[in-house]
Amino acid sequence: MTKRQGFEIAGEVVLAGERRTVNIPVSTLSDHTPVTLSAHVVHGKKDGPTVFVSAGIHGDEVIGVEIVRRLLRAKNLKKLSGTLLVVPIVNTFGFLNHSRYLPDRRDLNRCFPGSPHGSLASRLADIFMSEIVERSSLGIDLHSAAIHRVNLPQVRVSASNRETMRLAQVFGAPVILTSALREGSLRQEAKKKGVDVLLYEAGEGMRFDEMSVRAGLAGIMRVLSEVGLLPTAGIAKPKARSLVCSDSHWMRAPAGGLLRTFKAEGDVVQEGDIVAAIADPFGEREIEVATKYSGIIVGRAVMPVVHEGDALFHIAAVKSTDVAEAAMDDITTQLEEAALFDEDEII
């Protein structure tokens, strides 16, 4: 049998059956400290697809970094066919500064495809596209909510893309939320290159959430198995089918004050349900917050101090609240069972 050719990236060659971290030069800090885009390459002995998994496009969204750490420790990777490109931290600048943005105050996920002659964000986007995305046939990009918000584990895909919808069901997150491609986003520009990207959202900025980590890791392993990168043995299928939500709305604070929430992410609500109360610091005035929509809470604010107009609850529409409640019960049980095992035992 002819030996598989090595995988070349950033001037280095990773041989078949090897794995290595390759540091791709990006820039130099003002104190002359070099900054790189570190990619871990797992190059299987057998032919197969090339898939990338990325985290930390927003530097304060650290939950994806933990998911990637556990992915790289998975014993299944020894049997990998094809090539897996894993980038734990795309936006090193933001990660070091606990910031969503780069030093030039740009959101990297609005700067794709980038340019080798543009701003710092544009140059980083260009390097990621050329070195990672364009070498792949599929990508999984990991995110969380922003600081002071939390998201229910969910996969976001385009409504018109049947293949990503199919893979999102394989992933097995509680919710699949269809969302349009945004100008300058990784998903949009990767699609132009013929590369589909699943976007996983879960947890809170600058925080770890064990069930969100477990859900993300299990989902990635299922997708890698589905596309032929990993063998199916030992990878459990989801016990409950994901809820597909095609529309969502943010509820906003009718006044400023101290927020007390009565519902959490994953709760199913009916139109008119009281989900929170906002009071002034003197206790003289309190406003009950009732939802105008029926659906499932896929995100919410966790900061107890709010201003008028602040986003409070992100509610995704469902076809039937009864069906949604039953599905969430099954999915929650599955996630709780997964959280009982040691991280080395769940894959």
Summary of the structure (lengths in Angstrom):
residues: 347
radius of gyration: 20.9
end to end distance: 30.3
largest distance: 79.7
contacts: 1210
relative contact order: 0.13
helix: 26%
strand: 33%
